[in-house]
Amino acid sequence: MSEFFLLAAVFGFAFYWQNSMRSKEMASNAAKRECARMGLQLLDQTVQQQRLSMSRDPEGRWRLWRDYRFDYSRDGIERDRGRILLLGHSVISVDLNSSVNTIIH
């Protein structure tokens, strides 16, 4: 019986890790697209998850709500901060030059 729980925990962790990597890649791609669209420079390796919680999607299903932050530059010297919100595997918003505001969901 304990082998079953150990195996379930390993599979659960592997699923969560794979899901997190997919979400981070989606956030990185969204940041790259937005920076390219606005003519900005995305600073490498700066997309980082800041917050993780649960929320309901428009259909009422529970999804993971992920809040990512990234750094970009307008002129190559000054650093600005951007924010990406994901609900499940959907990009909800990309915000440039965001201050750290509390979002209630």
C-alpha positions as MATLAB code, in Angstrom:
seq = 'MSEFFLLAAVFGFAFYWQNSMRSKEMASNAAKRECARMGLQLLDQTVQQQRLSMSRDPEGRWRLWRDYRFDYSRDGIERDRGRILLLGHSVISVDLNSSVNTIIH';
ca = [
       0.000    0.000    0.000;
       2.828    2.433    0.796;
       4.348    1.763   -2.645;
       1.085    2.944   -4.203;
       1.210    6.258   -2.314;
       4.874    6.729   -3.153;
       4.197    6.048   -6.828;
       1.180    8.394   -6.796;
       3.294   11.128   -5.178;
       6.054   10.700   -7.780;
       3.550   10.868  -10.660;
       1.821   13.865   -9.056;
       5.115   15.718   -8.681;
       6.132   14.870  -12.272;
       2.781   16.128  -13.586;
       3.055   19.371  -11.587;
       6.654   19.945  -12.729;
       5.770   19.353  -16.404;
       2.721   21.609  -16.087;
       4.849   24.358  -14.485;
       7.478   24.164  -17.231;
       4.784   24.433  -19.905;
       3.270   27.468  -18.170;
       6.654   29.166  -17.821;
       7.316   28.627  -21.524;
       3.928   30.145  -22.349;
       4.726   33.162  -20.158;
       8.171   33.540  -21.773;
       6.660   33.416  -25.260;
       4.012   35.984  -24.300;
       6.714   38.316  -22.938;
       8.803   37.906  -26.112;
       5.804   38.624  -28.355;
       4.762   41.712  -26.399;
       8.304   43.103  -26.266;
       8.765   42.512  -30.010;
       5.397   44.135  -30.743;
       6.314   47.225  -28.695;
       9.940   47.400  -29.922;
      11.380   46.616  -26.488;
      14.249   44.409  -25.387;
      13.294   41.454  -23.184;
      16.101   40.899  -20.720;
      17.130   37.246  -20.846;
      16.166   34.735  -18.174;
      14.008   37.208  -16.261;
      10.586   35.517  -16.526;
       9.903   34.249  -13.014;
       6.779   33.029  -11.276;
       5.830   35.268   -8.372;
       2.541   33.830   -7.191;
       0.496   30.662   -7.536;
      -3.111   30.218   -6.464;
      -6.382   28.622   -7.509;
      -9.197   30.418   -9.313;
     -12.191   29.572  -11.462;
     -12.137   30.064  -15.210;
     -15.123   31.578  -17.096;
     -16.731   28.114  -17.290;
     -16.494   27.683  -13.513;
     -13.691   25.071  -13.504;
     -10.847   25.349  -11.004;
      -7.531   26.317  -12.611;
      -4.092   27.354  -11.417;
      -3.640   31.127  -11.454;
      -0.008   32.039  -12.111;
       1.527   35.496  -11.828;
       4.849   35.952  -13.660;
       7.189   38.959  -13.684;
       9.828   39.822  -16.259;
      12.293   42.617  -16.953;
      12.617   44.544  -20.189;
      14.398   47.650  -21.411;
      13.259   50.502  -23.618;
      16.739   51.888  -24.253;
      19.137   49.098  -23.261;
      20.079   50.875  -20.026;
      17.022   51.274  -17.795;
      15.199   48.196  -16.519;
      11.426   48.097  -16.354;
       9.194   45.391  -14.973;
       6.386   43.580  -16.756;
       3.727   41.197  -15.570;
       1.975   38.206  -17.147;
      -1.102   36.515  -15.720;
      -2.034   32.955  -16.689;
      -5.202   31.104  -15.771;
      -4.659   27.450  -16.532;
      -2.859   27.514  -19.880;
      -4.421   30.762  -21.074;
      -2.607   34.085  -21.029;
      -5.026   36.490  -19.344;
      -2.943   39.654  -19.586;
       0.489   41.061  -20.333;
       1.184   44.340  -18.566;
       4.270   46.460  -19.171;
       5.747   48.765  -16.547;
       3.477   47.357  -13.876;
       3.846   48.214  -10.275;
       3.138   45.429   -7.843;
      -0.636   45.729   -7.526;
      -2.802   43.290   -5.674;
      -5.248   41.435   -7.870;
      -8.213   39.927   -6.135;
      -9.656   36.928   -7.944;
];
